[in-house]
Amino acid sequence: VMDHEHEEKKWRQIRVTGISSGLAADLSGVVHVGDIVLEINGRMTAELSLNEMKALIAGPRGSRISVRFQRFENEYVTIDKDGQINIMRTEVGGGAAVSAVVFVATFKRGAWGP
């Protein structure tokens, strides 16, 4: 969870900081470290507390969860050993706009085992 302030406005940005091996997000291959989580089951993450987000993500085995992500094409995100998020942005030359992809992934909870 990254809180930002700019010109007296405050907003929250939720980023994927890790993907558990063998679980639904990993097996899908579509989620990357650094992706911004915009919505969980139709609820905007910027308006939710961390506990509310955890409650939306947790659920009965076999139920489905829908997550809307955003990924900037000019970003390279790493997480250091202390859990610090490092975002590197490449320059976009010639006045070109920064391109981002927004996508929705639906996962089945508990899809990794019998």
C-alpha positions in Angstrom: 0.0 0.0 0.0 1.5 3.3 -1.1 -0.1 6.5 0.1 0.7 9.7 -2.0 0.0 13.3 -1.5 0.0 15.9 -4.3 -1.4 19.4 -4.2 -3.4 18.7 -1.1 -4.9 15.5 -2.5 -4.2 12.2 -1.1 -4.6 8.9 -2.9 -3.7 5.2 -2.3 -2.0 2.9 -4.7 -2.0 -0.8 -4.1 0.8 -2.7 -5.9 1.5 -6.4 -6.2 4.7 -7.0 -4.1 4.9 -10.7 -4.5 3.3 -13.7 -6.1 3.1 -17.0 -4.2 4.4 -19.9 -6.3 1.9 -22.4 -7.4 -1.2 -20.4 -6.4 -3.8 -19.0 -8.8 -2.2 -15.7 -9.6 1.1 -17.4 -10.3 -0.5 -20.2 -12.4 -2.4 -17.6 -14.5 0.8 -16.0 -15.6 -0.9 -12.6 -16.1 -0.1 -10.9 -12.8 3.3 -9.3 -12.4 5.1 -7.8 -9.4 4.5 -4.1 -9.6 1.0 -4.3 -11.1 -1.4 -1.8 -9.6 -4.6 -3.3 -8.1 -7.4 -1.0 -9.0 -10.5 -3.0 -8.0 -11.3 -6.2 -6.1 -14.7 -7.6 -7.0 -15.8 -4.3 -8.3 -14.7 -2.3 -5.2 -12.1 0.5 -5.8 -9.0 -0.3 -3.7 -8.2 3.4 -3.1 -11.4 3.6 -1.0 -10.7 0.5 1.1 -8.6 -0.2 4.2 -6.0 -2.9 4.1 -8.3 -5.1 6.3 -11.2 -4.6 3.9 -9.0 -5.6 1.0 -7.9 -8.7 2.8 -11.5 -9.6 3.5 -12.4 -9.2 -0.1 -9.5 -11.4 -1.3 -10.1 -14.1 1.3 -13.1 -16.3 0.7 -14.3 -19.9 0.5 -12.3 -22.4 -1.4 -13.6 -22.7 -5.0 -15.3 -19.3 -5.0 -14.1 -16.7 -7.6 -12.5 -13.3 -7.2 -12.2 -10.7 -9.9 -9.3 -8.2 -9.8 -8.7 -5.2 -12.0 -5.0 -4.4 -12.6 -3.1 -1.6 -14.3 0.5 -2.0 -15.7 2.6 0.8 -17.1 4.7 -0.3 -20.0 7.6 2.0 -19.1 8.0 0.8 -15.5 10.4 -1.8 -14.0 9.5 -2.7 -10.5 11.7 -4.6 -8.0 11.2 -5.4 -4.3 14.3 -5.4 -2.1 15.1 -7.8 0.7 13.5 -5.4 3.2 10.2 -5.3 1.2 10.9 -1.8 -0.2 9.3 -1.2 -3.6 11.6 0.3 -6.1 10.1 1.7 -9.3 12.3 2.6 -12.3 10.7 4.4 -15.2 12.3 4.7 -18.6 12.1 8.0 -20.4 9.4 8.3 -23.0 10.9 10.5 -25.7 9.5 12.8 -28.3 6.5 13.8 -26.2 5.0 10.3 -26.4 2.4 9.4 -23.9 3.1 6.8 -21.3 1.2 3.7 -22.2 -0.6 1.5 -19.6 -2.6 -1.7 -19.9 -5.7 -2.2 -17.7 -7.0 -5.7 -17.4 -9.2 -7.9 -15.3 -8.3 -11.3 -14.1 -10.7 -13.7 -12.4 -9.2 -16.4 -10.1 -10.7 -19.4 -8.5 -9.8 -19.5 -4.8 -8.1 -22.7 -3.8 -7.5 -23.7 -7.4 -4.0 -25.0 -6.5 -4.9 -28.2 -4.7 -7.3 -31.1 -4.4 
